[in-house]
Amino acid sequence: MKFTSKPVAEHREVPVADQGRFEGIVAYWSERNAKRDVAHRVPAYVVSVAAPSDPDYVREARLAEILALVGAKGDAVVGYSTQVLTRTEPRTLLTKGVCERVGDEARAAGADLLILDAELTPSQTRNLEDATGLPVADREGVILEVFIRHAQTKRARIQVEIARLEYLRPRIRGLGLDMDQQTGGAGPLRGAGETASELLARQLDGRLAELRRSNERLERSEGTRRQGRGSSRRVVLVGYTNAGKTSLMNALTAAELSARDVPFETLDTTSRNLTRHGGDVLISDTVGFIRRLPERLMASFASTLAEVREASLLVVVVDAADPEREEQVATTEALLEELGAGETERLFVLNKADKLGRPLSSNEIRALTLGRPYVVLSSFDEGAVAELATRIVRAARGEGALTKLFVPYEAADVMSMVYAKARVVDARSVERGVRFTLGGDPEVIAAIERALRGRQA
């Protein structure tokens, strides 16, 4: 789209900013995307960007990932290429020669949209559109539209809308409005007023403030619900998008969550009881991770990912059959560190074993699991999933480490603390007290031991 300060024909179908109809502007943006998703699938030409040092399998995996994202967005891929950039052009990212070649290839393939697997500034996007003669979308825009398509609950829709408007704000010119149009003032004392772009930016800011207040209210409500589950051990499934977390969640809990093989099928955190009796272990499925996850989406979903920070055990699900599995694990670990869960106990599940052409070697497993406990399975193997469930429950309850403790009869308060807060594996009454074998949260055991020492002092 060509941008100009003079009115052109295409502006007639766009709500005029000085009418103050913010909802109309957002509706136009929504309708423009809806035309792509419903009326027809926009023919798109996809460009993956690689460095000369990237090995072939990395280039292939990254191309496959962006093609999957474009498919989940709803566009029809009519052509694609990987451009190895020895240097970049600040104005357009791609050099002049690459721009011309890509534009020619895209038009020859019948594309109406050019998609780059890179994060572009608004000015780079406009310059690329001028250089190629095609509308341009970047990686963040594609991921954002996938999130919009998959947001189901009120909370997810608010979080995605926040990210969407933050992305849209610096791209106001991309709506096709006459951005030099002046508003405000009347008569001989009329001043310059504000441009349509300034008015729309102010309206966007107002809408963002309203959405953030709504999100904060939902965060407080969710925080209250999490506090109500404080006595339960919490296990969280994490991992790269499409690693099979939701399929594993369904197998572990007999849930019926949507587990289609598309990126970001799950956006909301869903929790289920993993133990039938007592319900002392809860397991949660979370939004999948991806390399170069846009910061604004990470910020919007930070509250949703609060479950990760509060978990006593993280089950890291890895697609063992993916050729880029090591980089995906590295991405997952980096994001967990960023979320403040770098020290949380881990159990690795090397999923999709049924798709492996050969068993993984010990060196490959060690590289994937970083020396932590692991299980190799397929989420469709009922026996293996049942064994995994038992192992998760034992790990969450701390059954791997048992503590023996003698509590005298006169220490009635400590005795009450043992039965109220610890998991009693064995209790034997002797002449002067009770010999306990305890399991459970190490912090709880340590508190009991401190209370016992305090009485003995």
N, C-alpha and C positions, 0 to 999 in steps of 0.2 A: 504494500500500500504506500502510495506517495503522499507525503505530508506537506501541507502548504498552509500559509496564513490566509489565503483567499478561499472563499466558499467554492466548493465543487459539488457536482451532482450527488456524490455519495453522501454528503452531509445532510441531505434532505431527509433521509430515513433515520437519522440519529437524533435523539432528544436534545434540544438546545440547553446548554448548561445553565444559562442565566434564567431559565424558567424555574430553577430550584428543584427540579424533579430528580433527586439523587437515585430514587428507586428506579426511575426510567433508565438512567445511565447503567446501573448494575443489571437491570433486566435486559438491556441491549447486549451487554457483555455475555450474559447467560444465554441469550437467544443465539448469539453468534456461535457459541460453543455447542449449543443444542443442535444447531443445523448440521454441524459436523458429526454429531453422535447419532442423530435419529434419522433425519431426512436422507442423508447419504454419508458414506464413509469417505472422508477426504483422501484423495490419492496423495500419498506423501513419499518424498525421497529422503532417506535417512543417511546421515553422514556420521560415522564414528571417527573420532580423532585419536591418533596414536603417536607415541614418541618412537624415534628410531631404535631405541634400546629395548622396546617391548618385544618379547618373544611372540611367535605366531599364535600359540595357544591363548595368550593373554588377549591379543587383538581379537581373536575369534570369540572368546568368552564375552568380551565387552560389547562386541557387535551384537551377539545373541541377546545380551541383556537389554540394550536399548531397543532392539526390535520387539522384544517381549513387552516392554513398557509402552511402545507405540501401539501395539496390538491391544493392550489393556486400556489404552486411552480411547480406542475406537476408530482409529484411522486405518486406511488400507495402504500397505507398503507396496509401492510400484517399482521401487529400485533402492539400492543402497550401495555404499562404498566405504572403505576405510582409508582415510587420508593420513599418511605419515608426514608429520610436520617437522622439518628440520629447523624451521623458524616460524614465528608468528607475527602477524601484523596487528599493532595495537588498535587500529580503527575497525577492523573487521575480523580479527583473529586469524582467518584464512588469508593467505597472500593473494595478490591480484590474479595470478595465473590459476590458482586453485579455485578461486571464486568463479572465474569464467568457465573452467572445466566442469565444476559441480553444477553450475546453473544450466549449462548446455545439456549435461546428462539428465538432470531432473526434468527439464522441459521435453527432452526427447522421450522420456519414459511416461510423459503425460501427468506429471506431478503438479498439484496446485498448492503444495506446502513443502517447505524445506525444513527438516528437523536436524539440529546439530546436537551431538552428545557432548555438550560443553555448557558451562554457565556463561551467558553473555550479558553484558551491560545493556541497558536500553539503547544507548547510542550505537553500540556494535550491532545490535539487532537491526536498527534502522539502516545503518550503512550496508549491512549484508543484503537487506531487501533491495536497496538501490543497486548494488553490484550484481545481484543475481536475477532481479526482476520477479522474485517470488516472495510471498510472505514467509517469515522465518519464526520457528519456535525453538527454544533451547531446552536443555535437559530439565531444568527446574520447572519450566512451564509444563512439560510432559508429565513429570511426577505429580505436580499439583493437580492436573486434570484427572489423573488416575485416582488420587485421593478423593477428589470431588465425586467421582462416579461411585466409589465404594463406601462413602460415609453414610451410615444408616441411622445411628442414634442422634439425638439432639446434641449431645456433647461433642460427638465427632464432627457433626455438621458445623457447629460453632467454631471448633478449632481449625477446621479446614478453611472456613470462610475468613477467619483472621489471617491465615497464611495467604489466602488468595488476594485479599485487599492490600496486604503489605507488598505483595508482588506487583499488583496492578498500579499502585500509587505512582512509582517513578515512570510508569509506561502509559500515562494518561494520554499522551499524544497518539498512542496506538489505537485509540477508539475512533479516530477519524474526525474528531471535532475541530472546528475553527478555533484554535487555541489563542488567537490574538484578539478575539471578540471581547469588548469591554462591557462591564455591567456596573450599575449603580449610579446615583446622581440624577438630577433633572433640572431643566431650565438653564438660565444664564450662568448659574453657579455650579453647574455640573462639572465634576472633576473627572480624572481619568478612570476612576473606579478600579475594579479588579478584573483581570482576565478570566476567561472561562476556565482555564486550567487552574488558576488560583482558587476559584470558587469550588471546582470539583475536588481539588485536594483538601479543602477545608471540610467539605461534606464527607469525603472518605475518612478523614480523621475523626469526625463525629461518630460515624458508623463503627469505626474500629474501637473507639472508647466504649460504646454501648455493648459491643460483642465481648470485649475484655471483662466488663463488669458481669455479664451473664456467665462467662467462663469461670470467673472467680467464685461466683455463687455455687456453681456446679462442683468446683474443686473442693469447697468447704463441705458440701454434702457428701462427696466421695470420701473425703478425709474422715468424716464421722463414721461412715460405713466401715472403713478400714480399721478404725479404732475398735469398732464392735467385734472385729475378728482378731483382736489382739492376742487371745489365748491360743489361737491356732498357729501351727507351723505353716509358713507360706513358701511354696515352691513356684518358680516362674520359668516358663519355657521361653527361651530367647534364641535368636539366631538370624541368619541372613534370610531375606524374603524368599519364599518358595523352597525353603529347606525341608518343609513337611511338618512344621510345628502344629498346625491345626489338625492335620490327619492324625498325628500322634496324640493330640489332646482328645480327639474323638475316640481313639482306640483305648486310651487309658481310663476315660470316664464315661464311655457310652453316650457322649454328647452327640449332637447332630449339627455342629457348626459347619458353615459353608467352607469347603476346602478345595475350591477350584484351583487349577494349576495356572494361576495368573498372579503377577506381582501385587502385593499389598491387598490381598483379598480380605485380610483381617486388619481393621484399624482400631477397634475397641478392645479393651482388656476384658476378657471373660474368665470367671473363676468357677471352679467346681470342686466338690469334695472328692478327695482321692481315696478316703477310707469310708467304708459303709457304716461302721459302728463308731460313734463318738465324734466323727467329723473333725478330728484334730489336725488333719493335713489338708490344706487347700492348695490347688494347683491352678495357675493362671496362664492364659495364652495372651501374648502381646503383639503389637505391630512389629512387622519384620524390619530388619535393618538392611541397609544398602550402602554401597560406597558412595561418597559424596552426597549423602543425604542433605538436602538444602537446610541451612541453619534455621530459616524461619519455620520450617516444618518440625524440626527438632525442638525448637522453642515452644511451638504450639502444642506438641504432644508430650512435653516434659511431665505434666501432671499425670497423664495417662501412664507414663512409664515410671511413676513413683513406686509402683509395685516392685520394680526391679531393685530399687534401693532398699526396700524393706524385707526382701526375701531372705530366708535362712539358707536356701539352696537354689542355685541357678542350674537348670537343665539346658545345656547349650546344644541345640539341634543343628547338625551339619549334614548337608547333602554330600554323602561320601562318594557319589558317582560324578560329581561336578569337577571338571578338570581344574577349576579355579578355586577349589575348596580351601586351600591354605590362605589365599588372600581374603576369602570371605570370613574365615576364622579371625584373621588379623583385624578386619573391619569391625567384626562383632566385639572383639576384645577392646579395641580403641574406644568404641561407643560406650561399652560398659564402664570403662575407666572414666569417661566423661560424665557419665550418669552417677558416679560415686559408688559403683559396685565393684571396683577393681579387686577388693579383698574377699568378696563373698565366695563361699564354697561352691565348687562347680562339679557337675557330672556331665560328661560329654556323651551325646548319643549320635553315633555315626549312622545316620539314617539312609534309607534307600539301598540297603545291601543287596536287594534283589536285582538292582540295575548295574551292579559291579561286574565287569568282565572277568575279573580275577580278584582273589582275596587281597586285602591291603597288607603290605609288609609291616613288620614291627617298626621300622624307621618311619614309614609313612604315618602310621598311627601315632607315634611319639611326636611327630611334627604337627599333627592336627590337634592333639589333645594337650599339648604343652606339658606332658608328664602327669596329667590329672587322671582320675578314675574315668573309665569309659565303658560303653556298651556298643557293639555293632549289631544292627538289626534292620528289619523292615517293619514299618508300622502296620503292615498287613499280616504279620506273623503273630497270631494271637498268643501262642506260648511265650515267645520272646517278650511281648508287651506285658504279659502278666508278671514275668520275672522282673522286668524293669519297674513295674509299679511297686512290687515288694521292696526292691532295692531303694527306690525313691523314698518310700515311707520310712524305712529304717534309717536312711541318711538324714532325713528331715527331723526325725525324732532323736537323733544322736545315739542310735543304738550301737554304733560301731565302737563307741568308747563308754565303758561302764565304770562306775566309781563305787568302791566299797567304803562304808561309813558306819561307825558305831555311835549310837545316840543313847545316852543314859536315860532311864525312866524319868528322872527329875527334870530333864530338859524338855518339858512338855511343849513349850512354844516352838522349839526346833523340830520336835516330832510332828507337830501340826503343819509346820512349813514343808516338811518332807512330803507328807501325804497330799498337801494342797498344790504344790508347785512342781514336784519332780515326778518322774515315772519310776515307780517302784517295781523293779524286776524280781527282787526276792527280799523277804523280811523274815529274820529268824530271832525269836525271843530267847535271850539267855538270862543269866542270873541278875545282872545289873542294868540291862537295857536291851536294845534291838540292834542286830547287825543287818544293815541294809545293803543291797546291791541296787544302785540307782543309774538310770539313764536320763536323757533329756538335754535341755539347753545347758551348755557349759557354764553360762553366766549364772543360771539358777543354781547349779551345783556349787559354784564358787560362793554364792551368797549364803547357801546353807552351811558351808564349811566355815565361813567367816562368823556366822551367828553361833556356831558350835564353839569356835575358839574364844569368842567373846564371853560365853558362859564359863568356860574353863579358866579364863583369866580371873 
